[in-house]
């Protein structure tokens, strides 16, 4: 860290990692990988919401008017 508390070394290491990924890989491969990461995150959110609904957790109170656990399971299967 420098005198102002900025993590300069960490910024340069992150920049180096990003540059290496851009220079080595083809952009189509990177976009496919990022898409898979986003789909897995969306799958995890849908799975957690479906489990909370099916288990009838007392802390789970969805505010969406047309919410139903079946729709979450459909989205979960679509993401697979």
PyMOL Python script that loads the backbone (N, CA, C, O; Angstrom):
from pymol import cmd

cmd.read_pdbstr("""\
ATOM      1  N   UNK A   1       0.837  -1.176   0.000  1.00  0.00           N
ATOM      2  CA  UNK A   1       0.000   0.000   0.000  1.00  0.00           C
ATOM      3  C   UNK A   1       0.882   1.239   0.000  1.00  0.00           C
ATOM      4  O   UNK A   1       1.970   1.262   0.574  1.00  0.00           O
ATOM      5  N   UNK A   2       0.379   2.249  -0.654  1.00  0.00           N
ATOM      6  CA  UNK A   2       1.146   3.486  -0.662  1.00  0.00           C
ATOM      7  C   UNK A   2       0.742   4.355   0.524  1.00  0.00           C
ATOM      8  O   UNK A   2       0.033   3.896   1.420  1.00  0.00           O
ATOM      9  N   UNK A   3       1.184   5.585   0.531  1.00  0.00           N
ATOM     10  CA  UNK A   3       0.942   6.460   1.684  1.00  0.00           C
ATOM     11  C   UNK A   3      -0.538   6.817   1.856  1.00  0.00           C
ATOM     12  O   UNK A   3      -0.967   7.162   2.957  1.00  0.00           O
ATOM     13  N   UNK A   4      -1.318   6.736   0.775  1.00  0.00           N
ATOM     14  CA  UNK A   4      -2.750   7.047   0.872  1.00  0.00           C
ATOM     15  C   UNK A   4      -3.594   5.814   1.175  1.00  0.00           C
ATOM     16  O   UNK A   4      -4.810   5.925   1.332  1.00  0.00           O
ATOM     17  N   UNK A   5      -2.970   4.645   1.260  1.00  0.00           N
ATOM     18  CA  UNK A   5      -3.700   3.422   1.572  1.00  0.00           C
ATOM     19  C   UNK A   5      -4.235   2.697   0.351  1.00  0.00           C
ATOM     20  O   UNK A   5      -5.065   1.797   0.484  1.00  0.00           O
ATOM     21  N   UNK A   6      -3.773   3.071  -0.838  1.00  0.00           N
ATOM     22  CA  UNK A   6      -4.226   2.417  -2.068  1.00  0.00           C
ATOM     23  C   UNK A   6      -3.396   1.160  -2.323  1.00  0.00           C
ATOM     24  O   UNK A   6      -2.172   1.207  -2.208  1.00  0.00           O
ATOM     25  N   UNK A   7      -4.019   0.056  -2.660  1.00  0.00           N
ATOM     26  CA  UNK A   7      -3.289  -1.191  -2.918  1.00  0.00           C
ATOM     27  C   UNK A   7      -2.705  -1.209  -4.338  1.00  0.00           C
ATOM     28  O   UNK A   7      -3.252  -1.853  -5.233  1.00  0.00           O
ATOM     29  N   UNK A   8      -1.613  -0.510  -4.526  1.00  0.00           N
ATOM     30  CA  UNK A   8      -1.024  -0.347  -5.852  1.00  0.00           C
ATOM     31  C   UNK A   8      -0.545  -1.680  -6.422  1.00  0.00           C
ATOM     32  O   UNK A   8      -0.799  -1.973  -7.590  1.00  0.00           O
ATOM     33  N   UNK A   9       0.138  -2.487  -5.626  1.00  0.00           N
ATOM     34  CA  UNK A   9       0.631  -3.781  -6.121  1.00  0.00           C
ATOM     35  C   UNK A   9      -0.515  -4.687  -6.548  1.00  0.00           C
ATOM     36  O   UNK A   9      -0.420  -5.365  -7.571  1.00  0.00           O
ATOM     37  N   UNK A  10      -1.590  -4.705  -5.779  1.00  0.00           N
ATOM     38  CA  UNK A  10      -2.739  -5.547  -6.119  1.00  0.00           C
ATOM     39  C   UNK A  10      -3.383  -5.089  -7.426  1.00  0.00           C
ATOM     40  O   UNK A  10      -3.836  -5.916  -8.218  1.00  0.00           O
ATOM     41  N   UNK A  11      -3.425  -3.800  -7.650  1.00  0.00           N
ATOM     42  CA  UNK A  11      -3.991  -3.279  -8.897  1.00  0.00           C
ATOM     43  C   UNK A  11      -3.143  -3.718 -10.081  1.00  0.00           C
ATOM     44  O   UNK A  11      -3.684  -4.129 -11.107  1.00  0.00           O
ATOM     45  N   UNK A  12      -1.818  -3.637  -9.955  1.00  0.00           N
ATOM     46  CA  UNK A  12      -0.947  -4.038 -11.053  1.00  0.00           C
ATOM     47  C   UNK A  12      -0.986  -5.544 -11.296  1.00  0.00           C
ATOM     48  O   UNK A  12      -0.911  -5.980 -12.445  1.00  0.00           O
ATOM     49  N   UNK A  13      -1.100  -6.336 -10.253  1.00  0.00           N
ATOM     50  CA  UNK A  13      -1.210  -7.791 -10.426  1.00  0.00           C
ATOM     51  C   UNK A  13      -2.514  -8.133 -11.140  1.00  0.00           C
ATOM     52  O   UNK A  13      -2.524  -8.983 -12.030  1.00  0.00           O
ATOM     53  N   UNK A  14      -3.608  -7.485 -10.761  1.00  0.00           N
ATOM     54  CA  UNK A  14      -4.887  -7.705 -11.433  1.00  0.00           C
ATOM     55  C   UNK A  14      -4.811  -7.281 -12.889  1.00  0.00           C
ATOM     56  O   UNK A  14      -5.327  -7.975 -13.766  1.00  0.00           O
ATOM     57  N   UNK A  15      -4.182  -6.163 -13.152  1.00  0.00           N
ATOM     58  CA  UNK A  15      -4.008  -5.691 -14.519  1.00  0.00           C
ATOM     59  C   UNK A  15      -3.187  -6.680 -15.336  1.00  0.00           C
ATOM     60  O   UNK A  15      -3.519  -6.951 -16.490  1.00  0.00           O
ATOM     61  N   UNK A  16      -2.133  -7.215 -14.761  1.00  0.00           N
ATOM     62  CA  UNK A  16      -1.298  -8.192 -15.449  1.00  0.00           C
ATOM     63  C   UNK A  16      -2.074  -9.467 -15.768  1.00  0.00           C
ATOM     64  O   UNK A  16      -1.956 -10.007 -16.868  1.00  0.00           O
ATOM     65  N   UNK A  17      -2.866  -9.948 -14.812  1.00  0.00           N
ATOM     66  CA  UNK A  17      -3.665 -11.153 -15.043  1.00  0.00           C
ATOM     67  C   UNK A  17      -4.674 -10.916 -16.165  1.00  0.00           C
ATOM     68  O   UNK A  17      -4.869 -11.779 -17.020  1.00  0.00           O
ATOM     69  N   UNK A  18      -5.306  -9.759 -16.162  1.00  0.00           N
ATOM     70  CA  UNK A  18      -6.279  -9.449 -17.217  1.00  0.00           C
ATOM     71  C   UNK A  18      -5.606  -9.343 -18.575  1.00  0.00           C
ATOM     72  O   UNK A  18      -6.134  -9.849 -19.565  1.00  0.00           O
ATOM     73  N   UNK A  19      -4.458  -8.699 -18.640  1.00  0.00           N
ATOM     74  CA  UNK A  19      -3.742  -8.587 -19.905  1.00  0.00           C
ATOM     75  C   UNK A  19      -3.332  -9.954 -20.436  1.00  0.00           C
ATOM     76  O   UNK A  19      -3.440 -10.219 -21.633  1.00  0.00           O
ATOM     77  N   UNK A  20      -2.864 -10.813 -19.551  1.00  0.00           N
ATOM     78  CA  UNK A  20      -2.456 -12.151 -19.998  1.00  0.00           C
ATOM     79  C   UNK A  20      -3.658 -12.927 -20.540  1.00  0.00           C
ATOM     80  O   UNK A  20      -3.542 -13.631 -21.543  1.00  0.00           O
ATOM     81  N   UNK A  21      -4.790 -12.802 -19.888  1.00  0.00           N
ATOM     82  CA  UNK A  21      -5.989 -13.476 -20.373  1.00  0.00           C
ATOM     83  C   UNK A  21      -6.429 -12.964 -21.726  1.00  0.00           C
ATOM     84  O   UNK A  21      -6.890 -13.734 -22.569  1.00  0.00           O
ATOM     85  N   UNK A  22      -6.290 -11.672 -21.935  1.00  0.00           N
ATOM     86  CA  UNK A  22      -6.687 -11.087 -23.213  1.00  0.00           C
ATOM     87  C   UNK A  22      -5.694 -11.449 -24.306  1.00  0.00           C
ATOM     88  O   UNK A  22      -6.101 -11.746 -25.429  1.00  0.00           O
ATOM     89  N   UNK A  23      -4.414 -11.431 -24.005  1.00  0.00           N
ATOM     90  CA  UNK A  23      -3.407 -11.695 -25.026  1.00  0.00           C
ATOM     91  C   UNK A  23      -3.312 -13.169 -25.404  1.00  0.00           C
ATOM     92  O   UNK A  23      -3.060 -13.491 -26.565  1.00  0.00           O
ATOM     93  N   UNK A  24      -3.508 -14.056 -24.453  1.00  0.00           N
ATOM     94  CA  UNK A  24      -3.345 -15.484 -24.723  1.00  0.00           C
ATOM     95  C   UNK A  24      -4.597 -16.093 -25.331  1.00  0.00           C
ATOM     96  O   UNK A  24      -4.515 -16.823 -26.318  1.00  0.00           O
ATOM     97  N   UNK A  25      -5.739 -15.805 -24.762  1.00  0.00           N
ATOM     98  CA  UNK A  25      -6.967 -16.500 -25.147  1.00  0.00           C
ATOM     99  C   UNK A  25      -7.684 -15.783 -26.285  1.00  0.00           C
ATOM    100  O   UNK A  25      -7.497 -14.590 -26.524  1.00  0.00           O
ATOM    101  N   UNK A  26      -8.493 -16.546 -26.961  1.00  0.00           N
ATOM    102  CA  UNK A  26      -9.364 -15.995 -27.988  1.00  0.00           C
ATOM    103  C   UNK A  26     -10.602 -15.455 -27.276  1.00  0.00           C
ATOM    104  O   UNK A  26     -11.082 -16.061 -26.318  1.00  0.00           O
ATOM    105  N   UNK A  27     -11.113 -14.333 -27.737  1.00  0.00           N
ATOM    106  CA  UNK A  27     -12.207 -13.664 -27.037  1.00  0.00           C
ATOM    107  C   UNK A  27     -13.461 -14.532 -26.975  1.00  0.00           C
ATOM    108  O   UNK A  27     -14.236 -14.418 -26.025  1.00  0.00           O
ATOM    109  N   UNK A  28     -13.677 -15.395 -27.964  1.00  0.00           N
ATOM    110  CA  UNK A  28     -14.854 -16.266 -27.950  1.00  0.00           C
ATOM    111  C   UNK A  28     -14.784 -17.266 -26.798  1.00  0.00           C
ATOM    112  O   UNK A  28     -15.809 -17.603 -26.206  1.00  0.00           O
ATOM    113  N   UNK A  29     -13.589 -17.739 -26.482  1.00  0.00           N
ATOM    114  CA  UNK A  29     -13.441 -18.666 -25.362  1.00  0.00           C
ATOM    115  C   UNK A  29     -13.695 -17.969 -24.030  1.00  0.00           C
ATOM    116  O   UNK A  29     -14.289 -18.549 -23.121  1.00  0.00           O
ATOM    117  N   UNK A  30     -13.246 -16.738 -23.923  1.00  0.00           N
ATOM    118  CA  UNK A  30     -13.444 -15.987 -22.688  1.00  0.00           C
ATOM    119  C   UNK A  30     -14.923 -15.696 -22.476  1.00  0.00           C
ATOM    120  O   UNK A  30     -15.427 -15.831 -21.360  1.00  0.00           O
ATOM    121  N   UNK A  31     -15.629 -15.296 -23.541  1.00  0.00           N
ATOM    122  CA  UNK A  31     -17.051 -14.986 -23.391  1.00  0.00           C
ATOM    123  C   UNK A  31     -17.858 -16.228 -23.034  1.00  0.00           C
ATOM    124  O   UNK A  31     -18.811 -16.140 -22.259  1.00  0.00           O
ATOM    125  N   UNK A  32     -17.496 -17.378 -23.582  1.00  0.00           N
ATOM    126  CA  UNK A  32     -18.202 -18.614 -23.228  1.00  0.00           C
ATOM    127  C   UNK A  32     -17.985 -18.955 -21.755  1.00  0.00           C
ATOM    128  O   UNK A  32     -18.912 -19.394 -21.074  1.00  0.00           O
ATOM    129  N   UNK A  33     -16.781 -18.757 -21.271  1.00  0.00           N
ATOM    130  CA  UNK A  33     -16.484 -19.039 -19.869  1.00  0.00           C
ATOM    131  C   UNK A  33     -17.241 -18.093 -18.932  1.00  0.00           C
ATOM    132  O   UNK A  33     -17.797 -18.528 -17.923  1.00  0.00           O
ATOM    133  N   UNK A  34     -17.261 -16.813 -19.265  1.00  0.00           N
ATOM    134  CA  UNK A  34     -17.976 -15.842 -18.440  1.00  0.00           C
ATOM    135  C   UNK A  34     -19.476 -16.123 -18.448  1.00  0.00           C
ATOM    136  O   UNK A  34     -20.140 -15.984 -17.421  1.00  0.00           O
ATOM    137  N   UNK A  35     -20.011 -16.517 -19.604  1.00  0.00           N
ATOM    138  CA  UNK A  35     -21.430 -16.869 -19.683  1.00  0.00           C
ATOM    139  C   UNK A  35     -21.748 -18.044 -18.782  1.00  0.00           C
ATOM    140  O   UNK A  35     -22.782 -18.051 -18.113  1.00  0.00           O
ATOM    141  N   UNK A  36     -20.877 -19.036 -18.754  1.00  0.00           N
ATOM    142  CA  UNK A  36     -21.095 -20.187 -17.880  1.00  0.00           C
ATOM    143  C   UNK A  36     -21.063 -19.780 -16.406  1.00  0.00           C
ATOM    144  O   UNK A  36     -21.847 -20.292 -15.606  1.00  0.00           O
ATOM    145  N   UNK A  37     -20.170 -18.869 -16.044  1.00  0.00           N
ATOM    146  CA  UNK A  37     -20.120 -18.386 -14.663  1.00  0.00           C
ATOM    147  C   UNK A  37     -21.423 -17.687 -14.274  1.00  0.00           C
ATOM    148  O   UNK A  37     -21.953 -17.922 -13.188  1.00  0.00           O
ATOM    149  N   UNK A  38     -21.941 -16.828 -15.156  1.00  0.00           N
ATOM    150  CA  UNK A  38     -23.189 -16.137 -14.859  1.00  0.00           C
ATOM    151  C   UNK A  38     -24.354 -17.110 -14.755  1.00  0.00           C
ATOM    152  O   UNK A  38     -25.206 -16.960 -13.879  1.00  0.00           O
ATOM    153  N   UNK A  39     -24.405 -18.111 -15.641  1.00  0.00           N
ATOM    154  CA  UNK A  39     -25.483 -19.096 -15.577  1.00  0.00           C
ATOM    155  C   UNK A  39     -25.409 -19.916 -14.300  1.00  0.00           C
ATOM    156  O   UNK A  39     -26.441 -20.248 -13.718  1.00  0.00           O
ATOM    157  N   UNK A  40     -24.201 -20.247 -13.857  1.00  0.00           N
ATOM    158  CA  UNK A  40     -24.068 -21.003 -12.610  1.00  0.00           C
ATOM    159  C   UNK A  40     -24.505 -20.158 -11.408  1.00  0.00           C
ATOM    160  O   UNK A  40     -25.111 -20.681 -10.473  1.00  0.00           O
ATOM    161  N   UNK A  41     -24.203 -18.867 -11.429  1.00  0.00           N
ATOM    162  CA  UNK A  41     -24.668 -17.989 -10.346  1.00  0.00           C
ATOM    163  C   UNK A  41     -26.189 -17.903 -10.344  1.00  0.00           C
ATOM    164  O   UNK A  41     -26.814 -17.968  -9.286  1.00  0.00           O
ATOM    165  N   UNK A  42     -26.784 -17.756 -11.520  1.00  0.00           N
ATOM    166  CA  UNK A  42     -28.242 -17.688 -11.624  1.00  0.00           C
ATOM    167  C   UNK A  42     -28.870 -19.005 -11.186  1.00  0.00           C
ATOM    168  O   UNK A  42     -29.917 -19.010 -10.538  1.00  0.00           O
ATOM    169  N   UNK A  43     -28.239 -20.115 -11.536  1.00  0.00           N
ATOM    170  CA  UNK A  43     -28.718 -21.429 -11.113  1.00  0.00           C
ATOM    171  C   UNK A  43     -28.675 -21.549  -9.593  1.00  0.00           C
ATOM    172  O   UNK A  43     -29.609 -22.075  -8.987  1.00  0.00           O
ATOM    173  N   UNK A  44     -27.619 -21.074  -8.983  1.00  0.00           N
ATOM    174  CA  UNK A  44     -27.500 -21.129  -7.527  1.00  0.00           C
ATOM    175  C   UNK A  44     -28.553 -20.292  -6.823  1.00  0.00           C
ATOM    176  O   UNK A  44     -29.100 -20.710  -5.802  1.00  0.00           O
ATOM    177  N   UNK A  45     -28.842 -19.115  -7.359  1.00  0.00           N
ATOM    178  CA  UNK A  45     -29.873 -18.261  -6.763  1.00  0.00           C
ATOM    179  C   UNK A  45     -31.240 -18.924  -6.882  1.00  0.00           C
ATOM    180  O   UNK A  45     -32.009 -18.935  -5.921  1.00  0.00           O
ATOM    181  N   UNK A  46     -31.551 -19.482  -8.063  1.00  0.00           N
ATOM    182  CA  UNK A  46     -32.839 -20.150  -8.240  1.00  0.00           C
ATOM    183  C   UNK A  46     -32.953 -21.380  -7.354  1.00  0.00           C
ATOM    184  O   UNK A  46     -34.024 -21.649  -6.810  1.00  0.00           O
ATOM    185  N   UNK A  47     -31.873 -22.127  -7.202  1.00  0.00           N
ATOM    186  CA  UNK A  47     -31.908 -23.313  -6.346  1.00  0.00           C
ATOM    187  C   UNK A  47     -32.133 -22.916  -4.890  1.00  0.00           C
ATOM    188  O   UNK A  47     -32.907 -23.563  -4.184  1.00  0.00           O
ATOM    189  N   UNK A  48     -31.466 -21.864  -4.439  1.00  0.00           N
ATOM    190  CA  UNK A  48     -31.643 -21.417  -3.056  1.00  0.00           C
ATOM    191  C   UNK A  48     -33.070 -20.932  -2.809  1.00  0.00           C
ATOM    192  O   UNK A  48     -33.657 -21.232  -1.770  1.00  0.00           O
ATOM    193  N   UNK A  49     -33.625 -20.186  -3.757  1.00  0.00           N
ATOM    194  CA  UNK A  49     -35.004 -19.706  -3.597  1.00  0.00           C
ATOM    195  C   UNK A  49     -35.995 -20.859  -3.616  1.00  0.00           C
ATOM    196  O   UNK A  49     -36.946 -20.867  -2.834  1.00  0.00           O
ATOM    197  N   UNK A  50     -35.786 -21.837  -4.501  1.00  0.00           N
ATOM    198  CA  UNK A  50     -36.692 -22.984  -4.562  1.00  0.00           C
ATOM    199  C   UNK A  50     -36.623 -23.793  -3.272  1.00  0.00           C
ATOM    200  O   UNK A  50     -37.655 -24.224  -2.758  1.00  0.00           O
ATOM    201  N   UNK A  51     -35.432 -24.002  -2.749  1.00  0.00           N
ATOM    202  CA  UNK A  51     -35.307 -24.742  -1.494  1.00  0.00           C
ATOM    203  C   UNK A  51     -35.959 -23.999  -0.331  1.00  0.00           C
ATOM    204  O   UNK A  51     -36.619 -24.612   0.508  1.00  0.00           O
ATOM    205  N   UNK A  52     -35.775 -22.697  -0.281  1.00  0.00           N
ATOM    206  CA  UNK A  52     -36.405 -21.918   0.784  1.00  0.00           C
ATOM    207  C   UNK A  52     -37.927 -22.021   0.705  1.00  0.00           C
ATOM    208  O   UNK A  52     -38.606 -22.094   1.729  1.00  0.00           O
ATOM    209  N   UNK A  53     -38.451 -22.026  -0.513  1.00  0.00           N
ATOM    210  CA  UNK A  53     -39.902 -22.124  -0.671  1.00  0.00           C
ATOM    211  C   UNK A  53     -40.410 -23.510  -0.326  1.00  0.00           C
ATOM    212  O   UNK A  53     -41.423 -23.650   0.358  1.00  0.00           O
ATOM    213  N   UNK A  54     -39.712 -24.540  -0.796  1.00  0.00           N
ATOM    214  CA  UNK A  54     -40.165 -25.909  -0.550  1.00  0.00           C
ATOM    215  C   UNK A  54     -40.052 -26.292   0.923  1.00  0.00           C
ATOM    216  O   UNK A  54     -40.882 -27.044   1.435  1.00  0.00           O
ATOM    217  N   UNK A  55     -39.033 -25.779   1.603  1.00  0.00           N
ATOM    218  CA  UNK A  55     -38.849 -26.091   3.017  1.00  0.00           C
ATOM    219  C   UNK A  55     -39.684 -25.195   3.932  1.00  0.00           C
ATOM    220  O   UNK A  55     -39.719 -25.391   5.146  1.00  0.00           O
ATOM    221  N   UNK A  56     -40.351 -24.215   3.335  1.00  0.00           N
ATOM    222  CA  UNK A  56     -41.199 -23.277   4.086  1.00  0.00           C
ATOM    223  C   UNK A  56     -40.439 -22.621   5.242  1.00  0.00           C
ATOM    224  O   UNK A  56     -40.884 -22.619   6.390  1.00  0.00           O
ATOM    225  N   UNK A  57     -39.304 -22.078   4.900  1.00  0.00           N
ATOM    226  CA  UNK A  57     -38.469 -21.395   5.887  1.00  0.00           C
ATOM    227  C   UNK A  57     -39.202 -20.164   6.430  1.00  0.00           C
ATOM    228  O   UNK A  57     -39.771 -19.397   5.654  1.00  0.00           O
ATOM    229  N   UNK A  58     -39.194 -19.967   7.753  1.00  0.00           N
ATOM    230  CA  UNK A  58     -39.922 -18.822   8.318  1.00  0.00           C
ATOM    231  C   UNK A  58     -39.327 -17.470   7.921  1.00  0.00           C
ATOM    232  O   UNK A  58     -40.032 -16.461   7.944  1.00  0.00           O
ATOM    233  N   UNK A  59     -38.061 -17.431   7.564  1.00  0.00           N
ATOM    234  CA  UNK A  59     -37.440 -16.176   7.167  1.00  0.00           C
ATOM    235  C   UNK A  59     -37.611 -15.851   5.698  1.00  0.00           C
ATOM    236  O   UNK A  59     -37.186 -14.785   5.252  1.00  0.00           O
ATOM    237  N   UNK A  60     -38.221 -16.738   4.939  1.00  0.00           N
ATOM    238  CA  UNK A  60     -38.368 -16.544   3.495  1.00  0.00           C
ATOM    239  C   UNK A  60     -39.741 -15.955   3.213  1.00  0.00           C
ATOM    240  O   UNK A  60     -40.760 -16.627   3.376  1.00  0.00           O
ATOM    241  N   UNK A  61     -39.763 -14.698   2.792  1.00  0.00           N
ATOM    242  CA  UNK A  61     -41.016 -14.014   2.475  1.00  0.00           C
ATOM    243  C   UNK A  61     -40.866 -13.295   1.144  1.00  0.00           C
ATOM    244  O   UNK A  61     -40.572 -12.100   1.124  1.00  0.00           O
ATOM    245  N   UNK A  62     -41.060 -13.996   0.027  1.00  0.00           N
ATOM    246  CA  UNK A  62     -40.919 -13.327  -1.273  1.00  0.00           C
ATOM    247  C   UNK A  62     -42.012 -12.277  -1.464  1.00  0.00           C
ATOM    248  O   UNK A  62     -43.173 -12.512  -1.128  1.00  0.00           O
ATOM    249  N   UNK A  63     -41.639 -11.137  -1.996  1.00  0.00           N
ATOM    250  CA  UNK A  63     -42.597 -10.044  -2.158  1.00  0.00           C
ATOM    251  C   UNK A  63     -43.192  -9.991  -3.560  1.00  0.00           C
ATOM    252  O   UNK A  63     -44.081  -9.179  -3.812  1.00  0.00           O
ATOM    253  N   UNK A  64     -42.722 -10.839  -4.482  1.00  0.00           N
ATOM    254  CA  UNK A  64     -43.262 -10.860  -5.833  1.00  0.00           C
ATOM    255  C   UNK A  64     -44.673 -11.428  -5.793  1.00  0.00           C
ATOM    256  O   UNK A  64     -44.896 -12.498  -5.226  1.00  0.00           O
ATOM    257  N   UNK A  65     -45.605 -10.736  -6.376  1.00  0.00           N
ATOM    258  CA  UNK A  65     -47.014 -11.100  -6.264  1.00  0.00           C
ATOM    259  C   UNK A  65     -47.326 -12.461  -6.870  1.00  0.00           C
ATOM    260  O   UNK A  65     -48.115 -13.218  -6.306  1.00  0.00           O
ATOM    261  N   UNK A  66     -46.726 -12.782  -7.996  1.00  0.00           N
ATOM    262  CA  UNK A  66     -47.020 -14.029  -8.701  1.00  0.00           C
ATOM    263  C   UNK A  66     -45.961 -15.087  -8.435  1.00  0.00           C
ATOM    264  O   UNK A  66     -45.682 -15.907  -9.310  1.00  0.00           O
ATOM    265  N   UNK A  67     -45.379 -15.089  -7.274  1.00  0.00           N
ATOM    266  CA  UNK A  67     -44.312 -16.027  -6.937  1.00  0.00           C
ATOM    267  C   UNK A  67     -44.882 -17.423  -6.703  1.00  0.00           C
ATOM    268  O   UNK A  67     -45.895 -17.591  -6.023  1.00  0.00           O
ATOM    269  N   UNK A  68     -44.207 -18.427  -7.283  1.00  0.00           N
ATOM    270  CA  UNK A  68     -44.559 -19.825  -7.032  1.00  0.00           C
ATOM    271  C   UNK A  68     -43.287 -20.650  -7.169  1.00  0.00           C
ATOM    272  O   UNK A  68     -42.461 -20.377  -8.041  1.00  0.00           O
ATOM    273  N   UNK A  69     -43.125 -21.647  -6.325  1.00  0.00           N
ATOM    274  CA  UNK A  69     -41.899 -22.445  -6.331  1.00  0.00           C
ATOM    275  C   UNK A  69     -41.749 -23.227  -7.626  1.00  0.00           C
ATOM    276  O   UNK A  69     -40.626 -23.545  -8.019  1.00  0.00           O
ATOM    277  N   UNK A  70     -42.849 -23.546  -8.300  1.00  0.00           N
ATOM    278  CA  UNK A  70     -42.774 -24.296  -9.556  1.00  0.00           C
ATOM    279  C   UNK A  70     -42.030 -23.497 -10.628  1.00  0.00           C
ATOM    280  O   UNK A  70     -41.263 -24.061 -11.408  1.00  0.00           O
ATOM    281  N   UNK A  71     -42.258 -22.192 -10.663  1.00  0.00           N
ATOM    282  CA  UNK A  71     -41.554 -21.357 -11.636  1.00  0.00           C
ATOM    283  C   UNK A  71     -40.051 -21.371 -11.391  1.00  0.00           C
ATOM    284  O   UNK A  71     -39.263 -21.347 -12.337  1.00  0.00           O
ATOM    285  N   UNK A  72     -39.656 -21.409 -10.129  1.00  0.00           N
ATOM    286  CA  UNK A  72     -38.226 -21.483  -9.813  1.00  0.00           C
ATOM    287  C   UNK A  72     -37.623 -22.797 -10.282  1.00  0.00           C
ATOM    288  O   UNK A  72     -36.507 -22.820 -10.801  1.00  0.00           O
ATOM    289  N   UNK A  73     -38.355 -23.889 -10.102  1.00  0.00           N
ATOM    290  CA  UNK A  73     -37.839 -25.181 -10.562  1.00  0.00           C
ATOM    291  C   UNK A  73     -37.730 -25.227 -12.082  1.00  0.00           C
ATOM    292  O   UNK A  73     -36.797 -25.823 -12.621  1.00  0.00           O
ATOM    293  N   UNK A  74     -38.676 -24.602 -12.772  1.00  0.00           N
ATOM    294  CA  UNK A  74     -38.590 -24.547 -14.241  1.00  0.00           C
ATOM    295  C   UNK A  74     -37.353 -23.775 -14.679  1.00  0.00           C
ATOM    296  O   UNK A  74     -36.642 -24.196 -15.592  1.00  0.00           O
ATOM    297  N   UNK A  75     -37.099 -22.642 -14.025  1.00  0.00           N
ATOM    298  CA  UNK A  75     -35.907 -21.858 -14.357  1.00  0.00           C
ATOM    299  C   UNK A  75     -34.636 -22.617 -14.008  1.00  0.00           C
ATOM    300  O   UNK A  75     -33.635 -22.531 -14.719  1.00  0.00           O
ATOM    301  N   UNK A  76     -34.685 -23.353 -12.919  1.00  0.00           N
ATOM    302  CA  UNK A  76     -33.526 -24.142 -12.501  1.00  0.00           C
ATOM    303  C   UNK A  76     -33.194 -25.197 -13.550  1.00  0.00           C
ATOM    304  O   UNK A  76     -32.028 -25.378 -13.901  1.00  0.00           O
ATOM    305  N   UNK A  77     -34.204 -25.889 -14.047  1.00  0.00           N
ATOM    306  CA  UNK A  77     -33.983 -26.902 -15.080  1.00  0.00           C
ATOM    307  C   UNK A  77     -33.557 -26.272 -16.398  1.00  0.00           C
ATOM    308  O   UNK A  77     -32.775 -26.862 -17.143  1.00  0.00           O
ATOM    309  N   UNK A  78     -34.063 -25.085 -16.691  1.00  0.00           N
ATOM    310  CA  UNK A  78     -33.664 -24.394 -17.914  1.00  0.00           C
ATOM    311  C   UNK A  78     -32.180 -24.028 -17.876  1.00  0.00           C
ATOM    312  O   UNK A  78     -31.498 -24.081 -18.899  1.00  0.00           O
ATOM    313  N   UNK A  79     -31.689 -23.662 -16.705  1.00  0.00           N
ATOM    314  CA  UNK A  79     -30.284 -23.269 -16.575  1.00  0.00           C
ATOM    315  C   UNK A  79     -29.333 -24.447 -16.709  1.00  0.00           C
ATOM    316  O   UNK A  79     -28.172 -24.272 -17.078  1.00  0.00           O
ATOM    317  N   UNK A  80     -29.819 -25.640 -16.411  1.00  0.00           N
ATOM    318  CA  UNK A  80     -28.948 -26.807 -16.544  1.00  0.00           C
ATOM    319  C   UNK A  80     -28.717 -27.089 -17.997  1.00  0.00           C
ATOM    320  O   UNK A  80     -28.008 -28.036 -18.338  1.00  0.00           O
TER     321      UNK A  80
END
""", "prot")
cmd.dss("prot")
cmd.show_as("cartoon", "prot")
cmd.util.cbc("prot")
cmd.orient("prot")
